[in-house]
Amino acid sequence: MSLIQSAKLNGLDPYAYLRDVLERPPTQQASRVAELLPPQWRSRQAEAR
């Protein structure tokens, strides 16, 4: 399954998800990479609002 398909299945806007995820790697800690997966990403976006 692709990241785009996974984002769609999780009710996310694929463009917004990919844009955010692709901008983070320089500052994202390797130990926290799981936060970039669609289900966790959605939860963190909801918390930020």
N, C-alpha and C positions, 0 to 999 in steps of 0.2 A: 504494500500500500504506500502511496506517495504522501508526502507531507501535505500537499494540497488537498488530496482526498481525505486525509485524516482531519484536516482543519474543517472541511465541509461537514464531515460526519459529526463533528463536535459543535456544530452551529456557529462556526467562526467565519469571518470574512477572510478568505485566503490571502488576499493582498495585504491587509493590515497585519495578519499573523506573520507572513513571510518577511515583510518589511521590518517588523520589530525584531524577529528572531535573527535575521541576517545582519542587523546593526549591532547586536549585543556581543558576539564572540570576542572582540578585543577586551571587553571588560567582564565577561562572564567567567566565573571560576569553574574549572573543570569538575569540581565536586558538586556543582549545582546545575549541571547540564540537563538533568531530568526536568528542571523547571521550564525548559523550552519546548517540551512535548505539548501538543495541543490541549489535552485535558488540564494539565497543571497550569499552562499559560492562561487559559480561560479563567481559572480560579484566581490567579494573581491579578488579572486585569479587573475582575469584579471587586477584589479587595482594594484596589487602587482608586476606585470610584467613590 
